[in-house]
């Protein structure tokens, strides 16, 4: 049994969504003696399976390939490193996939998580919009 917040975290939704689903009868929650909702593991697994099936069934036109390129500084960009990465990644996408990729780039340290391109990429990935990510280095 999970608390509402634990179940929401596992499902990647807001706690309020779990409560609304319970009120509408989409999910079966149990109440403890203090009248707090508890979500059984079986319900969490059922919903995860349902979400996974919906993601698989989503038309490929809505799910895209993405490429992500990053260089550490502006000098690397002016030297052409970013352009070379993008060219290499785009060629790989053309070789293995038919659709044109979404392109995300950043200039900055790999340790800095405040990278606009990376944040946009992660947001789309969490929504299930991106099904494949192509990168040059895993740093």
N, C-alpha and C positions, 0 to 999 in steps of 0.2 A: 504494500500500500504506500502510495506517495501522497505528500501534501499537494495542494493545488500548485504552489510555486515550483515544487520539484518536478511535477508532471509537465508543467508549462515549459520549464527549462529543457527537459528531455525532448519535448515535441517542437521546440523552437517557436513557441507562441507566447502571448501575454497571459498572465494569470486570469485576467478578466475574460479572456476567450474561453478558458476552461469552465469558468462559472456560467457563462452564457450557454455553452454547449450542454452543461448539466441542466440548466433551466429548460432548455428547448428539447431535452431528451435525446440529444445526439451522443451523449456519453453517460455512462452509468457510474455515478459516484456513490460512495457509502458515507454515512454520517457517523462520527464517533460520539460518545456520550456528551461531549461539549458542543455538539452540533456543528463540528467542523467537517468539511468535505475531505474525503480520502479517495484517491483514484487508484483502482486496482492495477497491478502490473499487466493483467490481461487486456485491459482497456487501452493502456499506453501502447502495448504491442500491436493491438488491432489498429489504432490510429496511425502508428508509424507505418504499418504495412499498407494502409489505405493511402497515406501520403506518398509512399514510395511508388505504388502502382499508378497514381495520378501523374507523378513526375515522369515515369516511363512512357505513359500513354500520351504525354504532351507532344503536339506536333513538332517535328524537327525544325520547322520554320520559326518557332518561338524559342527553341533552345539553340544556342550558338556556340561557336568556337571562339576563344579569346587568346590573344597573345599579349604578353607583358614583358616589356624591356625597361631596364633601368641602368643608368650610369651614375657614378658617384659625384661628378661635378660638371660644371659648364664647359670646362676645358675638354673633357672627354666627348662632350656633345659636339663641340666645334671641330674636334679632330675626326669626327665621323663615326665614332664608336656606336652611338645610338642608332644611326642610320644603318650601319652594318648589321647590328642585332635585328632590327626590324626587317631588313631584307632577308636575312637568314630564316627568321621565324615565318615570314610570309611565304617563302619558298617551300618550307616544310609543310605548311598548311595546304598549299596548292598540291603538293605531292600526295598527301594523305587524305585530304578532305576536299569536297567540292565547293563548299560555301566560303565566302570571304569572311575573315575573322573580325571580331571587335578588337581594336588596338588600344592598349593602355600603356602609357609611358610615364616615367618619373625621372627626375634628376635629384639625387640626394643619397645620403648614406643608407646602407641596408639596415643599419641599426635603428634608424629613425622610422617609427611607425606612422608618422603624420605625413604620409605620402598620398596625395590626392588620387593619383591613378590607381594605387593599390586599394584604397578605400572604396573607390567606385567599383573596382573589380570584385572585391569581397562582397559588397552589397548585392550585386547581380548574381554572384554565385550562391549566396544564401537564399535568394528568391527562386533559385532553380533555373534561371535564365541561361546560364552557361553550363554546358555539359563537358567541355574539354578545354584545358588550359595548356598552352604551349609556351615554354620558357627556355632560355639558354642556360642559365645557371640557377641552382636552387639555394640561393643565399637570401 
